[in-house]
């Protein structure tokens, strides 16, 4: 769906990506001019230890890229990137780098950036969802849309991992669905819009940042959950706490009392990850117990207690049979990674 450009000139470009996102971001920034007049803020799902994205993007294009530090000012013509294991938010026109609770198993996550950008800049926000698995960014792009901002999604058929752009496309109905090269052209075109008077934000969007779970205390999160949602029978994959079901812009989120949050797809994925890990742990425990039973059998046999030794040998045999059954079950389980590959 391609619409006319909005009258409001942007003040910030926020971009979210995951798997396949480095390639998409590289192709995007290499097409932007050196004197680009707006700040660009990026969240890419990365491992918690390190990220070379600033170096990659700085080499790919003409705009300097760097990991954000807490309190940095938004700078025109600069790419601000979420550092590993930190959320990146916008607050009072500056960047906030926080260790808030993970969303959909990610920190940094795309949704908190998009939510706070919409709260800060309303219709002067441009939100872009690029390649990635699952659906991080969908809820946040909805905030940008409801706040009057420009919403853009990478053409899923072009994306290396189409799940993120597909989810955002289907749930939000973005203004543009484009290949990366055309997204870059569009970002250049919006620079031609003349500055407009400040637009009033909706009360809902202007309050969104104040109640964002990544910034709230556990007591405040629990109160917000109780006010806006209902308790479920499910538990948080991260902390095993109670989950509340909260509907935000037509999307269901599951949030615990300390702020971990999941979409329904994200929750299913994380539970799948935990299930596989739990089953391997159980398999290890069964094999260890069988091994210890053999140890006891050998000790009793050395002491001349043949009946006790036989009992422990039989126990070890039963345990190893159970281990084989459990291992067979494990090998038949479809892992979350296989499910994502099949969906792609």
N, C-alpha and C positions, 0 to 999 in steps of 0.2 A: 504494500500500500504506500504510494508515494504522493505526498501532499506538497502544497506550496510552502515556502519557507515562512517561519513565524515572524511576526512584526518585531518581537523582542530580540534585541541583539544579545547573544550569549555572553556570560561572564565566566563560565567554567565548563570544561569538557571532562566528563567522568567516564572511564572505560573499565569494563570488567571482562576478564577472560580466565580460562583454565587450560586444560589440555589442548594443544594446538595453538595456544594463544601467542606464543613467542613469534611464530611465523606470521600470524595475522597482524600483530602489533608492528613487526618489522616492516611489512609491506605498507602499513598505514603511515608510519612516521616518515618513511623515505620519500613520501609524496607531499609532505607539508613544507611550506616555505620557511626560510630562516627567520623571518620577521613575523612569525605567527602571533597574533595579538591577544590570545587567550591562554590561560594556564590549562594544562592537561594533567589530570590526576588518574593514576592507573592502579588497579588491584589485579594482580595475577596470582593464582594459587601456586605457591612455591613451597619447597621443603622448609622446615623451621630453622635450618642451620645456615643456609647461604643462598644468595641470588646474584646472578651476573646480569640481570636484565638492564640495569642502568648502562653498563658498558656496551651491551648489545645494541640498545636503542640509540645511544649516542653515536656509535659507529655507523648505524644504518641510515641516519638522517642528519638534518642540519640543526636540530633542536637539542640542547643539553638535557640529559636525563640524570636523575639522582634519586637515591633513597631519601624519603622525607624524614625530617626530624621534628619532634613535638614542638609546636609553636612556630614553625616556619610559615612565612607569609606566602600566599599564592602569588606566583610570579608569571607574568605574561611570557609566552614563548619558552616555557620551561616544562619539562615532563617530571612530575612528582610521582614517585613510585612507592607503594607500600613496602616497608622492610619485612624480612621474614619474621613470622610468628607474631605479627602485630597488626591490629586493625588500623585503617587509615580513615579518619573522619574529617569533616569540615565543621568548624565552629568559629563564629565571629570573624569570618573572612580569613581564617588561618587554618593550618593543618594540625590535626590532633592525632598523635600516634599513641595507641593504647594497647594494653594487654587484656582487654575485656574478654568475656566468654566467647567460645567458638560458635559460629553459625554454620549449620550443615557440615560440621566436622572441620571447618576451615578457619584459620586465622593467619593471614588476612582473609576476609570474606567480602564479596562484592556488595551485598545488600546494605550493610551499615554505611558504606561510602555513599551509595545512591540515595539512601534515606536522608542522610544529613545534608547532602548537596541540595536535594529538593527542598528541605526545610530552610536552608540558608538563602538559596538563590531562586527558588520557584521557577517562573517561566524563563529565567535567564540560564537555565541548566540544559546541557546537552548530555544525554545518557546513551551509552553505546554498549551493547552486549556482543562479544565476539565468541570464537570457538571455545568449547568446553563441554565437559560431561555434566550430567544431572541438571540442576535448575537454579544454582546460585545466580542472583542478579534479576530474576524474574520479579520477585516482590519489590525490590528496590526500583526497578524500571517502572513499575506501576506507580510508585510514589512520584517519580519524575513526571510521568504522564498526567497524573491527577493534579500536580502542581503547575501544569501548563508548559512544562519544558518540552524540548524536542527529543524524541525517542527514536533510536536507530538500532537495527539488529543486522548482523552479518547474514547474508543469504545462506541458509543452512546447507544447501547443496554444495556450496563452496567450502564450508568449514571442515577442518580435519575431524573435529568432533562436533556433530550438529546438535547435540542434546540441549545445551544451554541456549543457543539462539532459537531453536525450535520451541522450547518452553516459553521463552519471552515473547516470541511471535504469537503463539496461540493464546497466551493468557492476557497479554497487554494490548495487542493490536497496535504495534508501533507505527510511527509516522512514515518510516522508511525501512525497507528490507533490501539491502544492497550488497554487492560484492565489495571487498575491502577497498579496491581502487576507487570505486564510486563513492564510498564513504569519505575517503580523503578529499575527493573533489567537492563533496557537499560541505565538508568542514572549511574548505577554502571559500566557498560561496557565501557561507554565513558571515564571514568577516566583512562583507560588503554592506551588511545591514547597518543603517545609522543607529546610534544610541537612542534608546527610548526612555521616557520617564520611568521611575521605579513603579513596579506593579505590586499591588497588595497581594500577599499570600493568603491562602485560605487558613482559617484558624486551625484546622486539622493538621495541615502540613507545617505551619509555623510552630506548633507544639510538638511535632514528631521528634525533634532532636532531644527535647527535654525528657522525654519518656523512653528514649532509645535504650534497650536493655544492655547494650554494650557499655553504657555509661551509668547505669543505675545500681544502687545497692541491692543486695538480695531481698531486703524487706520491701523496697519500692517495686522490684520486679514481681514479687509475690502478690502485692496489692494490685498491681496493674493486671496481672494474669487473672486474679479473682474477679476483677471488675469487668474485664473484656472477654473472658473465656470461661471454659468449664473444665473441671478435673477429669482426666482420663484414667484408664486402667493401665497405661503404659508408663515405662520408666525411661529416663534419659540415658542414652548409650554412653555418654561421657562421665556422668557422676552418679547414675542410678537413682536420681531424684524423681519426684513426682512430676508428670508433665500436664500442662494445661493446653487445651486446644483453643487457639485464638484465630479468628478470621480477620484478615487484613486485605482489603481491596479485592475480595472475592477469592483469595488464596488462603488455605488453611496452614497455619504454623503451629508447631508443637514446641512449647517453651517450658523449661523447668524453673524452679524458684531462684536459681542463681544466674539465669539468663542464657544458658545454652539453648539454641533454637534450631528447628529443623522444618523444612517443608516435608510433605508426606513422602515424596521420592527420596529426599535426603535421609529421612528417618529409616526408611526401608533399606537403603544402602548401608547406613551405619550399623543397623542391627545385623545385616548380613555379614559385615566385617567382623563384628563381635562374636557372632555365632560360629564362624569358622575358627576364630582364635580359641573360643571356649572348647570346641570339639577337639582341637589339637592338644589343648591342655589336658582334657579328660583322657585322651589316648595316652599321653605321656604318663599320667598318674596310674592308669591301668597297667601299662608295661612296667613301670617302676615297682608297683606292688607285686607283680608276677616275679620280677627279678629278686625282690626281697624274700618272697616265699621260697624261691630256689636256695637262697642263702641260708634260710632257716632250716630247710630240709637237709642241706649238706652238714650243717652244724649238729643237728640231731643224729644224723647217720654216723658222724664221727664219734658221738658219745654213746652209740649203741642203741639209740631209741628209734628202731626201724619203723614202728607204727606212726610215730609223730613225723618222721621224715617222709613217709609215704603220704600222709595227710597233706603236708605242705607241697609236695610235688603235684598232687592232684589239684590242689588249689591253684598252683601256678599254671597248670594246663588249662583249667577253666578260664582263668584270667586272660591267657593268651588267645583262647578262642573268642572271648569277648572283644579283645583288642582287634582281632581280624575283622569281626563284624563292624566295629566302630570305624575302622579304617576304610572298609568298603563303603560305609555310609558317607564318610568324608569325601571320597573320590567321586561320589555321585552328586554331591551338592554343587549347584551352579554358583560360583563365586560372584560377588558384585562386579569384579573386573570383567568377567566373562559376560555378565548381563549387559554391561555398558558397551562392550564390543559388539554384541549381537544387536543392540539398539542402534548402533552407528551404521 
